[in-house]
Amino acid sequence: MSDTSKVPTNEDDNKEVLNELNLHSLPTQIELQKMIEELVSQMEIQFDDVSQQINKKMEDMDARITELEKGIGNLLNQASSEVDQ
C-alpha cells in the first residue's frame, strides 16, 4: 500500500509557496500590485546603479586609452627624431 498523505495537493503547494514568500495568506490584488511596483522600483534602482558603474568604467577606460595614445605618439616622435639625427 502507498501512503497518500505524502502526496502534495494544490493546497499544500500553495502553503509552501506562501511560506517561501513569508506570507500568511494569498495577497489581494492591491497588495500584489504594490509588491510588483516595489519590485519594479528596486529593479530600476539596481539598473541605474549598474548603468552608472558601466559609464564610470567606460570613462576610466577612455581616459586610459587617451593617455596610451599620447604615450605612443610621444614614443613615435622620439623615435623619428632619433632617426633624423
mmCIF file as gemmi writes it, N, C-alpha and C atoms, coordinates in Angstrom:
data_model
loop_
_atom_site.group_PDB
_atom_site.id
_atom_site.type_symbol
_atom_site.label_atom_id
_atom_site.label_alt_id
_atom_site.label_comp_id
_atom_site.label_asym_id
_atom_site.label_entity_id
_atom_site.label_seq_id
_atom_site.pdbx_PDB_ins_code
_atom_site.Cartn_x
_atom_site.Cartn_y
_atom_site.Cartn_z
_atom_site.occupancy
_atom_site.B_iso_or_equiv
_atom_site.pdbx_formal_charge
_atom_site.auth_seq_id
_atom_site.auth_asym_id
_atom_site.pdbx_PDB_model_num
ATOM 1 N N . MET Axp A 1 ? 0.827 -1.189 0 1 0 ? 1 A 1
ATOM 2 C CA . MET Axp A 1 ? 0 0 0 1 0 ? 1 A 1
ATOM 3 C C . MET Axp A 1 ? 0.865 1.244 0 1 0 ? 1 A 1
ATOM 4 N N . SER Axp A 2 ? 0.345 2.274 -0.636 1 0 ? 2 A 1
ATOM 5 C CA . SER Axp A 2 ? 1.091 3.533 -0.662 1 0 ? 2 A 1
ATOM 6 C C . SER Axp A 2 ? 0.468 4.531 0.296 1 0 ? 2 A 1
ATOM 7 N N . ASP Axp A 3 ? 1.296 5.428 0.771 1 0 ? 3 A 1
ATOM 8 C CA . ASP Axp A 3 ? 0.837 6.441 1.713 1 0 ? 3 A 1
ATOM 9 C C . ASP Axp A 3 ? 0.442 7.688 0.938 1 0 ? 3 A 1
ATOM 10 N N . THR Axp A 4 ? -0.855 7.942 0.804 1 0 ? 4 A 1
ATOM 11 C CA . THR Axp A 4 ? -1.336 9.077 0.019 1 0 ? 4 A 1
ATOM 12 C C . THR Axp A 4 ? -1.246 10.395 0.777 1 0 ? 4 A 1
ATOM 13 N N . SER Axp A 5 ? -0.988 10.347 2.074 1 0 ? 5 A 1
ATOM 14 C CA . SER Axp A 5 ? -0.898 11.597 2.839 1 0 ? 5 A 1
ATOM 15 C C . SER Axp A 5 ? 0.355 12.391 2.478 1 0 ? 5 A 1
ATOM 16 N N . LYS Axp A 6 ? 1.332 11.744 1.846 1 0 ? 6 A 1
ATOM 17 C CA . LYS Axp A 6 ? 2.57 12.437 1.473 1 0 ? 6 A 1
ATOM 18 C C . LYS Axp A 6 ? 2.503 13.029 0.062 1 0 ? 6 A 1
ATOM 19 N N . VAL Axp A 7 ? 1.436 12.747 -0.642 1 0 ? 7 A 1
ATOM 20 C CA . VAL Axp A 7 ? 1.264 13.29 -1.986 1 0 ? 7 A 1
ATOM 21 C C . VAL Axp A 7 ? 0.83 14.744 -1.85 1 0 ? 7 A 1
ATOM 22 N N . PRO Axp A 8 ? 1.625 15.686 -2.414 1 0 ? 8 A 1
ATOM 23 C CA . PRO Axp A 8 ? 1.266 17.101 -2.262 1 0 ? 8 A 1
ATOM 24 C C . PRO Axp A 8 ? -0.016 17.434 -3.006 1 0 ? 8 A 1
ATOM 25 N N . THR Axp A 9 ? -0.827 18.253 -2.38 1 0 ? 9 A 1
ATOM 26 C CA . THR Axp A 9 ? -2.036 18.743 -3.016 1 0 ? 9 A 1
ATOM 27 C C . THR Axp A 9 ? -1.815 20.191 -3.411 1 0 ? 9 A 1
ATOM 28 N N . ASN Axp A 10 ? -2.734 20.738 -4.149 1 0 ? 10 A 1
ATOM 29 C CA . ASN Axp A 10 ? -2.631 22.146 -4.522 1 0 ? 10 A 1
ATOM 30 C C . ASN Axp A 10 ? -2.582 23.032 -3.286 1 0 ? 10 A 1
ATOM 31 N N . GLU Axp A 11 ? -3.357 22.656 -2.284 1 0 ? 11 A 1
ATOM 32 C CA . GLU Axp A 11 ? -3.369 23.439 -1.053 1 0 ? 11 A 1
ATOM 33 C C . GLU Axp A 11 ? -2.003 23.379 -0.37 1 0 ? 11 A 1
ATOM 34 N N . ASP Axp A 12 ? -1.394 22.197 -0.363 1 0 ? 12 A 1
ATOM 35 C CA . ASP Axp A 12 ? -0.053 22.053 0.21 1 0 ? 12 A 1
ATOM 36 C C . ASP Axp A 12 ? 0.956 22.882 -0.584 1 0 ? 12 A 1
ATOM 37 N N . ASP Axp A 13 ? 0.836 22.844 -1.898 1 0 ? 13 A 1
ATOM 38 C CA . ASP Axp A 13 ? 1.728 23.638 -2.755 1 0 ? 13 A 1
ATOM 39 C C . ASP Axp A 13 ? 1.567 25.121 -2.463 1 0 ? 13 A 1
ATOM 40 N N . ASN Axp A 14 ? 0.317 25.565 -2.319 1 0 ? 14 A 1
ATOM 41 C CA . ASN Axp A 14 ? 0.043 26.969 -2.014 1 0 ? 14 A 1
ATOM 42 C C . ASN Axp A 14 ? 0.656 27.368 -0.678 1 0 ? 14 A 1
ATOM 43 N N . LYS Axp A 15 ? 0.517 26.522 0.328 1 0 ? 15 A 1
ATOM 44 C CA . LYS Axp A 15 ? 1.079 26.823 1.644 1 0 ? 15 A 1
ATOM 45 C C . LYS Axp A 15 ? 2.597 26.931 1.57 1 0 ? 15 A 1
ATOM 46 N N . GLU Axp A 16 ? 3.198 26.037 0.809 1 0 ? 16 A 1
ATOM 47 C CA . GLU Axp A 16 ? 4.656 26.056 0.666 1 0 ? 16 A 1
ATOM 48 C C . GLU Axp A 16 ? 5.123 27.348 -0.002 1 0 ? 16 A 1
ATOM 49 N N . VAL Axp A 17 ? 4.431 27.736 -1.048 1 0 ? 17 A 1
ATOM 50 C CA . VAL Axp A 17 ? 4.769 28.977 -1.744 1 0 ? 17 A 1
ATOM 51 C C . VAL Axp A 17 ? 4.584 30.174 -0.817 1 0 ? 17 A 1
ATOM 52 N N . LEU Axp A 18 ? 3.497 30.208 -0.08 1 0 ? 18 A 1
ATOM 53 C CA . LEU Axp A 18 ? 3.238 31.303 0.859 1 0 ? 18 A 1
ATOM 54 C C . LEU Axp A 18 ? 4.33 31.364 1.923 1 0 ? 18 A 1
ATOM 55 N N . ASN Axp A 19 ? 4.762 30.217 2.418 1 0 ? 19 A 1
ATOM 56 C CA . ASN Axp A 19 ? 5.838 30.19 3.41 1 0 ? 19 A 1
ATOM 57 C C . ASN Axp A 19 ? 7.137 30.728 2.821 1 0 ? 19 A 1
ATOM 58 N N . GLU Axp A 20 ? 7.446 30.335 1.579 1 0 ? 20 A 1
ATOM 59 C CA . GLU Axp A 20 ? 8.66 30.82 0.924 1 0 ? 20 A 1
ATOM 60 C C . GLU Axp A 20 ? 8.623 32.333 0.745 1 0 ? 20 A 1
ATOM 61 N N . LEU Axp A 21 ? 7.447 32.863 0.484 1 0 ? 21 A 1
ATOM 62 C CA . LEU Axp A 21 ? 7.296 34.31 0.295 1 0 ? 21 A 1
ATOM 63 C C . LEU Axp A 21 ? 7.059 35.044 1.607 1 0 ? 21 A 1
ATOM 64 N N . ASN Axp A 22 ? 7.055 34.295 2.694 1 0 ? 22 A 1
ATOM 65 C CA . ASN Axp A 22 ? 6.828 34.854 4.028 1 0 ? 22 A 1
ATOM 66 C C . ASN Axp A 22 ? 5.469 35.544 4.109 1 0 ? 22 A 1
ATOM 67 N N . LEU Axp A 23 ? 4.459 34.899 3.54 1 0 ? 23 A 1
ATOM 68 C CA . LEU Axp A 23 ? 3.093 35.406 3.571 1 0 ? 23 A 1
ATOM 69 C C . LEU Axp A 23 ? 2.217 34.43 4.34 1 0 ? 23 A 1
ATOM 70 N N . HIS Axp A 24 ? 1.171 34.947 4.968 1 0 ? 24 A 1
ATOM 71 C CA . HIS Axp A 24 ? 0.266 34.086 5.714 1 0 ? 24 A 1
ATOM 72 C C . HIS Axp A 24 ? -0.982 33.735 4.916 1 0 ? 24 A 1
ATOM 73 N N . SER Axp A 25 ? -1.27 34.527 3.914 1 0 ? 25 A 1
ATOM 74 C CA . SER Axp A 25 ? -2.422 34.244 3.058 1 0 ? 25 A 1
ATOM 75 C C . SER Axp A 25 ? -2.125 34.808 1.67 1 0 ? 25 A 1
ATOM 76 N N . LEU Axp A 26 ? -2.951 34.432 0.724 1 0 ? 26 A 1
ATOM 77 C CA . LEU Axp A 26 ? -2.772 34.952 -0.63 1 0 ? 26 A 1
ATOM 78 C C . LEU Axp A 26 ? -2.99 36.461 -0.63 1 0 ? 26 A 1
ATOM 79 N N . PRO Axp A 27 ? -2.115 37.197 -1.307 1 0 ? 27 A 1
ATOM 80 C CA . PRO Axp A 27 ? -2.273 38.657 -1.31 1 0 ? 27 A 1
ATOM 81 C C . PRO Axp A 27 ? -3.482 39.092 -2.133 1 0 ? 27 A 1
ATOM 82 N N . THR Axp A 28 ? -4.037 40.217 -1.747 1 0 ? 28 A 1
ATOM 83 C CA . THR Axp A 28 ? -5.132 40.794 -2.519 1 0 ? 28 A 1
ATOM 84 C C . THR Axp A 28 ? -4.542 41.404 -3.783 1 0 ? 28 A 1
ATOM 85 N N . GLN Axp A 29 ? -5.421 41.803 -4.672 1 0 ? 29 A 1
ATOM 86 C CA . GLN Axp A 29 ? -4.951 42.406 -5.925 1 0 ? 29 A 1
ATOM 87 C C . GLN Axp A 29 ? -4.164 43.68 -5.642 1 0 ? 29 A 1
ATOM 88 N N . ILE Axp A 30 ? -4.62 44.476 -4.699 1 0 ? 30 A 1
ATOM 89 C CA . ILE Axp A 30 ? -3.922 45.726 -4.363 1 0 ? 30 A 1
ATOM 90 C C . ILE Axp A 30 ? -2.564 45.417 -3.754 1 0 ? 30 A 1
ATOM 91 N N . GLU Axp A 31 ? -2.502 44.435 -2.865 1 0 ? 31 A 1
ATOM 92 C CA . GLU Axp A 31 ? -1.219 44.051 -2.256 1 0 ? 31 A 1
ATOM 93 C C . GLU Axp A 31 ? -0.267 43.519 -3.312 1 0 ? 31 A 1
ATOM 94 N N . LEU Axp A 32 ? -0.804 42.726 -4.225 1 0 ? 32 A 1
ATOM 95 C CA . LEU Axp A 32 ? 0.014 42.181 -5.304 1 0 ? 32 A 1
ATOM 96 C C . LEU Axp A 32 ? 0.54 43.302 -6.188 1 0 ? 32 A 1
ATOM 97 N N . GLN Axp A 33 ? -0.308 44.277 -6.49 1 0 ? 33 A 1
ATOM 98 C CA . GLN Axp A 33 ? 0.117 45.416 -7.304 1 0 ? 33 A 1
ATOM 99 C C . GLN Axp A 33 ? 1.222 46.195 -6.591 1 0 ? 33 A 1
ATOM 100 N N . LYS Axp A 34 ? 1.08 46.397 -5.278 1 0 ? 34 A 1
ATOM 101 C CA . LYS Axp A 34 ? 2.11 47.109 -4.518 1 0 ? 34 A 1
ATOM 102 C C . LYS Axp A 34 ? 3.423 46.339 -4.508 1 0 ? 34 A 1
ATOM 103 N N . MET Axp A 35 ? 3.322 45.011 -4.37 1 0 ? 35 A 1
ATOM 104 C CA . MET Axp A 35 ? 4.525 44.179 -4.383 1 0 ? 35 A 1
ATOM 105 C C . MET Axp A 35 ? 5.24 44.288 -5.73 1 0 ? 35 A 1
ATOM 106 N N . ILE Axp A 36 ? 4.468 44.269 -6.796 1 0 ? 36 A 1
ATOM 107 C CA . ILE Axp A 36 ? 5.041 44.37 -8.136 1 0 ? 36 A 1
ATOM 108 C C . ILE Axp A 36 ? 5.671 45.742 -8.349 1 0 ? 36 A 1
ATOM 109 N N . GLU Axp A 37 ? 4.982 46.792 -7.915 1 0 ? 37 A 1
ATOM 110 C CA . GLU Axp A 37 ? 5.531 48.147 -8.043 1 0 ? 37 A 1
ATOM 111 C C . GLU Axp A 37 ? 6.832 48.281 -7.268 1 0 ? 37 A 1
ATOM 112 N N . GLU Axp A 38 ? 6.89 47.701 -6.074 1 0 ? 38 A 1
ATOM 113 C CA . GLU Axp A 38 ? 8.114 47.751 -5.277 1 0 ? 38 A 1
ATOM 114 C C . GLU Axp A 38 ? 9.245 46.991 -5.965 1 0 ? 38 A 1
ATOM 115 N N . LEU Axp A 39 ? 8.916 45.845 -6.518 1 0 ? 39 A 1
ATOM 116 C CA . LEU Axp A 39 ? 9.907 45.049 -7.24 1 0 ? 39 A 1
ATOM 117 C C . LEU Axp A 39 ? 10.438 45.813 -8.447 1 0 ? 39 A 1
ATOM 118 N N . VAL Axp A 40 ? 9.549 46.428 -9.206 1 0 ? 40 A 1
ATOM 119 C CA . VAL Axp A 40 ? 9.96 47.209 -10.378 1 0 ? 40 A 1
ATOM 120 C C . VAL Axp A 40 ? 10.833 48.387 -9.938 1 0 ? 40 A 1
ATOM 121 N N . SER Axp A 41 ? 10.457 49.033 -8.857 1 0 ? 41 A 1
ATOM 122 C CA . SER Axp A 41 ? 11.239 50.15 -8.331 1 0 ? 41 A 1
ATOM 123 C C . SER Axp A 41 ? 12.643 49.692 -7.94 1 0 ? 41 A 1
ATOM 124 N N . GLN Axp A 42 ? 12.732 48.578 -7.245 1 0 ? 42 A 1
ATOM 125 C CA . GLN Axp A 42 ? 14.04 48.042 -6.859 1 0 ? 42 A 1
ATOM 126 C C . GLN Axp A 42 ? 14.871 47.697 -8.089 1 0 ? 42 A 1
ATOM 127 N N . MET Axp A 43 ? 14.228 47.123 -9.096 1 0 ? 43 A 1
ATOM 128 C CA . MET Axp A 43 ? 14.944 46.773 -10.325 1 0 ? 43 A 1
ATOM 129 C C . MET Axp A 43 ? 15.449 48.028 -11.03 1 0 ? 43 A 1
ATOM 130 N N . GLU Axp A 44 ? 14.646 49.096 -11.046 1 0 ? 44 A 1
ATOM 131 C CA . GLU Axp A 44 ? 15.07 50.35 -11.665 1 0 ? 44 A 1
ATOM 132 C C . GLU Axp A 44 ? 16.279 50.928 -10.944 1 0 ? 44 A 1
ATOM 133 N N . ILE Axp A 45 ? 16.256 50.883 -9.617 1 0 ? 45 A 1
ATOM 134 C CA . ILE Axp A 45 ? 17.384 51.389 -8.831 1 0 ? 45 A 1
ATOM 135 C C . ILE Axp A 45 ? 18.64 50.581 -9.137 1 0 ? 45 A 1
ATOM 136 N N . GLN Axp A 46 ? 18.505 49.273 -9.162 1 0 ? 46 A 1
ATOM 137 C CA . GLN Axp A 46 ? 19.655 48.416 -9.465 1 0 ? 46 A 1
ATOM 138 C C . GLN Axp A 46 ? 20.156 48.661 -10.882 1 0 ? 46 A 1
ATOM 139 N N . PHE Axp A 47 ? 19.248 48.827 -11.832 1 0 ? 47 A 1
ATOM 140 C CA . PHE Axp A 47 ? 19.637 49.097 -13.21 1 0 ? 47 A 1
ATOM 141 C C . PHE Axp A 47 ? 20.395 50.42 -13.303 1 0 ? 47 A 1
ATOM 142 N N . ASP Axp A 48 ? 19.902 51.449 -12.597 1 0 ? 48 A 1
ATOM 143 C CA . ASP Axp A 48 ? 20.587 52.736 -12.584 1 0 ? 48 A 1
ATOM 144 C C . ASP Axp A 48 ? 21.986 52.611 -11.994 1 0 ? 48 A 1
ATOM 145 N N . ASP Axp A 49 ? 22.11 51.853 -10.907 1 0 ? 49 A 1
ATOM 146 C CA . ASP Axp A 49 ? 23.426 51.651 -10.289 1 0 ? 49 A 1
ATOM 147 C C . ASP Axp A 49 ? 24.388 50.969 -11.247 1 0 ? 49 A 1
ATOM 148 N N . VAL Axp A 50 ? 23.918 49.917 -11.893 1 0 ? 50 A 1
ATOM 149 C CA . VAL Axp A 50 ? 24.767 49.187 -12.84 1 0 ? 50 A 1
ATOM 150 C C . VAL Axp A 50 ? 25.126 50.093 -14.023 1 0 ? 50 A 1
ATOM 151 N N . SER Axp A 51 ? 24.172 50.865 -14.508 1 0 ? 51 A 1
ATOM 152 C CA . SER Axp A 51 ? 24.436 51.784 -15.621 1 0 ? 51 A 1
ATOM 153 C C . SER Axp A 51 ? 25.505 52.805 -15.241 1 0 ? 51 A 1
ATOM 154 N N . GLN Axp A 52 ? 25.401 53.342 -14.029 1 0 ? 52 A 1
ATOM 155 C CA . GLN Axp A 52 ? 26.399 54.309 -13.568 1 0 ? 52 A 1
ATOM 156 C C . GLN Axp A 52 ? 27.77 53.664 -13.442 1 0 ? 52 A 1
ATOM 157 N N . GLN Axp A 53 ? 27.822 52.452 -12.945 1 0 ? 53 A 1
ATOM 158 C CA . GLN Axp A 53 ? 29.1 51.749 -12.831 1 0 ? 53 A 1
ATOM 159 C C . GLN Axp A 53 ? 29.713 51.504 -14.209 1 0 ? 53 A 1
ATOM 160 N N . ILE Axp A 54 ? 28.886 51.093 -15.148 1 0 ? 54 A 1
ATOM 161 C CA . ILE Axp A 54 ? 29.384 50.838 -16.512 1 0 ? 54 A 1
ATOM 162 C C . ILE Axp A 54 ? 29.888 52.141 -17.137 1 0 ? 54 A 1
ATOM 163 N N . ASN Axp A 55 ? 29.109 53.225 -16.994 1 0 ? 55 A 1
ATOM 164 C CA . ASN Axp A 55 ? 29.54 54.512 -17.549 1 0 ? 55 A 1
ATOM 165 C C . ASN Axp A 55 ? 30.85 54.974 -16.938 1 0 ? 55 A 1
ATOM 166 N N . LYS Axp A 56 ? 31.003 54.798 -15.622 1 0 ? 56 A 1
ATOM 167 C CA . LYS Axp A 56 ? 32.237 55.192 -14.937 1 0 ? 56 A 1
ATOM 168 C C . LYS Axp A 56 ? 33.415 54.391 -15.471 1 0 ? 56 A 1
ATOM 169 N N . LYS Axp A 57 ? 33.238 53.097 -15.633 1 0 ? 57 A 1
ATOM 170 C CA . LYS Axp A 57 ? 34.311 52.248 -16.147 1 0 ? 57 A 1
ATOM 171 C C . LYS Axp A 57 ? 34.658 52.619 -17.583 1 0 ? 57 A 1
ATOM 172 N N . MET Axp A 58 ? 33.651 52.959 -18.385 1 0 ? 58 A 1
ATOM 173 C CA . MET Axp A 58 ? 33.915 53.371 -19.768 1 0 ? 58 A 1
ATOM 174 C C . MET Axp A 58 ? 34.68 54.696 -19.805 1 0 ? 58 A 1
ATOM 175 N N . GLU Axp A 59 ? 34.311 55.624 -18.918 1 0 ? 59 A 1
ATOM 176 C CA . GLU Axp A 59 ? 35.033 56.898 -18.848 1 0 ? 59 A 1
ATOM 177 C C . GLU Axp A 59 ? 36.482 56.677 -18.419 1 0 ? 59 A 1
ATOM 178 N N . ASP Axp A 60 ? 36.682 55.8 -17.439 1 0 ? 60 A 1
ATOM 179 C CA . ASP Axp A 60 ? 38.045 55.47 -16.997 1 0 ? 60 A 1
ATOM 180 C C . ASP Axp A 60 ? 38.836 54.84 -18.135 1 0 ? 60 A 1
ATOM 181 N N . MET Axp A 61 ? 38.2 53.937 -18.863 1 0 ? 61 A 1
ATOM 182 C CA . MET Axp A 61 ? 38.868 53.28 -19.975 1 0 ? 61 A 1
ATOM 183 C C . MET Axp A 61 ? 39.216 54.294 -21.064 1 0 ? 61 A 1
ATOM 184 N N . ASP Axp A 62 ? 38.307 55.22 -21.334 1 0 ? 62 A 1
ATOM 185 C CA . ASP Axp A 62 ? 38.559 56.257 -22.331 1 0 ? 62 A 1
ATOM 186 C C . ASP Axp A 62 ? 39.766 57.104 -21.925 1 0 ? 62 A 1
ATOM 187 N N . ALA Axp A 63 ? 39.838 57.467 -20.652 1 0 ? 63 A 1
ATOM 188 C CA . ALA Axp A 63 ? 40.973 58.271 -20.175 1 0 ? 63 A 1
ATOM 189 C C . ALA Axp A 63 ? 42.272 57.483 -20.307 1 0 ? 63 A 1
ATOM 190 N N . ARG Axp A 64 ? 42.238 56.212 -19.985 1 0 ? 64 A 1
ATOM 191 C CA . ARG Axp A 64 ? 43.454 55.389 -20.098 1 0 ? 64 A 1
ATOM 192 C C . ARG Axp A 64 ? 43.882 55.234 -21.558 1 0 ? 64 A 1
ATOM 193 N N . ILE Axp A 65 ? 42.922 55.061 -22.448 1 0 ? 65 A 1
ATOM 194 C CA . ILE Axp A 65 ? 43.246 54.935 -23.875 1 0 ? 65 A 1
ATOM 195 C C . ILE Axp A 65 ? 43.833 56.238 -24.396 1 0 ? 65 A 1
ATOM 196 N N . THR Axp A 66 ? 43.266 57.374 -23.971 1 0 ? 66 A 1
ATOM 197 C CA . THR Axp A 66 ? 43.789 58.674 -24.391 1 0 ? 66 A 1
ATOM 198 C C . THR Axp A 66 ? 45.237 58.839 -23.929 1 0 ? 66 A 1
ATOM 199 N N . GLU Axp A 67 ? 45.518 58.475 -22.683 1 0 ? 67 A 1
ATOM 200 C CA . GLU Axp A 67 ? 46.89 58.549 -22.161 1 0 ? 67 A 1
ATOM 201 C C . GLU Axp A 67 ? 47.805 57.61 -22.93 1 0 ? 67 A 1
ATOM 202 N N . LEU Axp A 68 ? 47.321 56.427 -23.251 1 0 ? 68 A 1
ATOM 203 C CA . LEU Axp A 68 ? 48.109 55.466 -24.021 1 0 ? 68 A 1
ATOM 204 C C . LEU Axp A 68 ? 48.416 56.012 -25.414 1 0 ? 68 A 1
ATOM 205 N N . GLU Axp A 69 ? 47.427 56.625 -26.066 1 0 ? 69 A 1
ATOM 206 C CA . GLU Axp A 69 ? 47.647 57.224 -27.388 1 0 ? 69 A 1
ATOM 207 C C . GLU Axp A 69 ? 48.683 58.337 -27.322 1 0 ? 69 A 1
ATOM 208 N N . LYS Axp A 70 ? 48.611 59.175 -26.272 1 0 ? 70 A 1
ATOM 209 C CA . LYS Axp A 70 ? 49.6 60.235 -26.105 1 0 ? 70 A 1
ATOM 210 C C . LYS Axp A 70 ? 50.99 59.654 -25.917 1 0 ? 70 A 1
ATOM 211 N N . GLY Axp A 71 ? 51.094 58.609 -25.09 1 0 ? 71 A 1
ATOM 212 C CA . GLY Axp A 71 ? 52.388 57.967 -24.851 1 0 ? 71 A 1
ATOM 213 C C . GLY Axp A 71 ? 52.959 57.371 -26.128 1 0 ? 71 A 1
ATOM 214 N N . ILE Axp A 72 ? 52.116 56.71 -26.908 1 0 ? 72 A 1
ATOM 215 C CA . ILE Axp A 72 ? 52.568 56.128 -28.173 1 0 ? 72 A 1
ATOM 216 C C . ILE Axp A 72 ? 52.998 57.235 -29.137 1 0 ? 72 A 1
ATOM 217 N N . GLY Axp A 73 ? 52.218 58.325 -29.18 1 0 ? 73 A 1
ATOM 218 C CA . GLY Axp A 73 ? 52.583 59.462 -30.037 1 0 ? 73 A 1
ATOM 219 C C . GLY Axp A 73 ? 53.921 60.043 -29.637 1 0 ? 73 A 1
ATOM 220 N N . ASN Axp A 74 ? 54.165 60.188 -28.34 1 0 ? 74 A 1
ATOM 221 C CA . ASN Axp A 74 ? 55.449 60.702 -27.862 1 0 ? 74 A 1
ATOM 222 C C . ASN Axp A 74 ? 56.594 59.768 -28.237 1 0 ? 74 A 1
ATOM 223 N N . LEU Axp A 75 ? 56.385 58.465 -28.087 1 0 ? 75 A 1
ATOM 224 C CA . LEU Axp A 75 ? 57.421 57.496 -28.451 1 0 ? 75 A 1
ATOM 225 C C . LEU Axp A 75 ? 57.716 57.546 -29.955 1 0 ? 75 A 1
ATOM 226 N N . LEU Axp A 76 ? 56.67 57.678 -30.76 1 0 ? 76 A 1
ATOM 227 C CA . LEU Axp A 76 ? 56.882 57.777 -32.209 1 0 ? 76 A 1
ATOM 228 C C . LEU Axp A 76 ? 57.644 59.047 -32.565 1 0 ? 76 A 1
ATOM 229 N N . ASN Axp A 77 ? 57.306 60.155 -31.908 1 0 ? 77 A 1
ATOM 230 C CA . ASN Axp A 77 ? 58.029 61.414 -32.162 1 0 ? 77 A 1
ATOM 231 C C . ASN Axp A 77 ? 59.489 61.278 -31.754 1 0 ? 77 A 1
ATOM 232 N N . GLN Axp A 78 ? 59.756 60.667 -30.603 1 0 ? 78 A 1
ATOM 233 C CA . GLN Axp A 78 ? 61.147 60.471 -30.151 1 0 ? 78 A 1
ATOM 234 C C . GLN Axp A 78 ? 61.9 59.579 -31.133 1 0 ? 78 A 1
ATOM 235 N N . ALA Axp A 79 ? 61.247 58.496 -31.567 1 0 ? 79 A 1
ATOM 236 C CA . ALA Axp A 79 ? 61.898 57.563 -32.477 1 0 ? 79 A 1
ATOM 237 C C . ALA Axp A 79 ? 62.197 58.233 -33.817 1 0 ? 79 A 1
ATOM 238 N N . SER Axp A 80 ? 61.282 59.035 -34.332 1 0 ? 80 A 1
ATOM 239 C CA . SER Axp A 80 ? 61.518 59.682 -35.627 1 0 ? 80 A 1
ATOM 240 C C . SER Axp A 80 ? 62.573 60.764 -35.492 1 0 ? 80 A 1
ATOM 241 N N . SER Axp A 81 ? 62.639 61.451 -34.351 1 0 ? 81 A 1
ATOM 242 C CA . SER Axp A 81 ? 63.677 62.477 -34.189 1 0 ? 81 A 1
ATOM 243 C C . SER Axp A 81 ? 65.039 61.833 -34.016 1 0 ? 81 A 1
ATOM 244 N N . GLU Axp A 82 ? 65.119 60.645 -33.396 1 0 ? 82 A 1
ATOM 245 C CA . GLU Axp A 82 ? 66.391 59.956 -33.263 1 0 ? 82 A 1
ATOM 246 C C . GLU Axp A 82 ? 66.853 59.422 -34.616 1 0 ? 82 A 1
ATOM 247 N N . VAL Axp A 83 ? 65.941 59.012 -35.468 1 0 ? 83 A 1
ATOM 248 C CA . VAL Axp A 83 ? 66.282 58.517 -36.797 1 0 ? 83 A 1
ATOM 249 C C . VAL Axp A 83 ? 66.789 59.678 -37.646 1 0 ? 83 A 1
ATOM 250 N N . ASP Axp A 84 ? 66.195 60.863 -37.479 1 0 ? 84 A 1
ATOM 251 C CA . ASP Axp A 84 ? 66.585 62.024 -38.255 1 0 ? 84 A 1
ATOM 252 C C . ASP Axp A 84 ? 67.986 62.519 -37.887 1 0 ? 84 A 1
ATOM 253 N N . GLN Axp A 85 ? 68.445 62.254 -36.677 1 0 ? 85 A 1
ATOM 254 C CA . GLN Axp A 85 ? 69.753 62.746 -36.243 1 0 ? 85 A 1
ATOM 255 C C . GLN Axp A 85 ? 70.857 61.964 -36.791 1 0 ? 85 A 1
